[in-house]
């Protein structure tokens, strides 16, 4: 009976990935997207909001005041948060 186990000279099998790239348009055929329009919209994510302001996509003066200020936590509010977390 011949040895059917793979060795160093055996290539691994190639399996089709199932993608038909003939129907996907080429990048050169697609009109460019103005990222200033996409990134110029406010995000609910405060990290993304800060990055967009920092990079000039958003103007902080145009945002509502509560979105540009840190939450005012005093010692009592922080203690209450810690107490509720237990």
Steps between C-alpha positions, in 0.01 A plus 500: 500500500649837401571763766234773467628726777633840386871569497715811450463495123118469502315822423193575709168469318357816341132564565291758316401799714164548330551862390420615148711813456372562148192677642691727740570843350857622470607778738582724204140470374339616827460874564705629792330567833539832677607386846440849640127439453516157663724600791343843542197344668504473880547158655348366821843361582687767701839364390407531131351844568827617655702361208274671247531833682876457533542428129272781388203300374272640772490846651460480878317835498220344291434222752258533792673619817437179694696301239814708531528516879600232745233378739520694828577231758554630849604281791141427610389395152802274461437341841137436403609336173740273689231415753252407226761286324528267803 
